[in-house]
Structure formats: structure tokens, C-alpha cells
Amino acid sequence: MTQHPEKLPNNICQLTSVFMLLYHAPQLSILTIQKADTEGYPWRNQMAFPGGHIDRDDASALDAGFRELHEELNITRNQITYVGTLGHFQTINNKDIQAFLGIWDGNGKIRHNAEEISRTIIIPLKMLVDIHIQQGYHGWLPDVFTLRYPYQDVTIWGVTAKILHHFIETFYQHLEDIVS
């Protein structure tokens, strides 16, 4: 297993959290969101994992992640089997994102705020692992301009791609058996 990236010292970045959710639909997949196509929105049309800023009322980054799941997608804490943290990932605009891993039970109806999210996309993990291997990403971390995971009419890139890359590298040995 690889070591998870750590938080930067001295809180020089704004703290945020996201959830990478695994889902059996019918094959092992991940739940992603596409940000809204809103003029001036800094994350316009980008692929992401659900999440957001840690508020003062949040007891922890994990609690913020669960709160954001509910606010953004109507997914509650009792629908998630929490697996653990994937570590901290920094963005070019001074965000420190703590990524959490969970398994979503798929129950309930996803509802999202169209002002923030245009759609949810469930992507088979096997396809992402195949891209990871075909692009030669296994064993090294390409720069942010190179690291991309295309799927249908969208592409996962930026910090979301870094989180996905870290997940695949961390669990690579086990994923070969799971996605086969």
C-alpha cells in the first residue's frame, strides 16, 4: 500500500472534504458529480467527488463530508459504510481536500441542487483501472496536465484525478481481482 498524502502544515490552505463513494451498480463503480454549467462558477462543468468546505459547526472533516453528501445528493450517513481516509490533496487555488472513502448502499433517491451540480455519473471502476493501466499511470503520478481519466462525454482531471489515481495505486493489487 502507498502512504496517504498528509495535510500541509500551518493551515495555509482552506480545509475541505470530499467523499469517494464505491457502489455496486451492478459492477463495482464510483459515484461522481459534474459541477453546474454556470457562467463565472470556478468549477464549471468539472467532474468531482461530492463534498465542500468545512464549516465552523462541523465537528470534523469527516462530519463535513457526511453533511455535504446529504446537502448535495440527499445521501445520509446511514447509507454509507465508512472505509477510511485517502489523505489530503491540495489544489492550485489553496484548498486542502481531505478525501474519504465509503461504500454507498444505493438506497434512496439522489437529489441535487442544479445551481451547483448538473448531474451525477456512476462510472464502472474497471473502466478507470483499465485507463490507468493503458495510460501508463501505474507506478508514477503524472503532472496535473497529463493525468486524465476520460469517460463517455466527460473527463476526470485535476485534483479529482489525483484522488482517483491515489485510490487505484493504493488498492491496485486488490483491484485487479475485484474488477476482473
Secondary structure, 3 states (H helix, E strand, C coil): CCCCCCCCHHHCCEEEEEEEEEEECCCEEEEEEEECCCCCCCCCCCEECCEEECCCCCCCHHHHHHHHHHHHHCCCHHHEEEEEEEEEEECCCCEEEEEEEEEECCCCCCCCCCCCEEEEEEEEHHHHHHHHHHCCCCCCCCCCCCCCEEECCEEECHHHHHHHHHHHHHCHHHHHHHHC
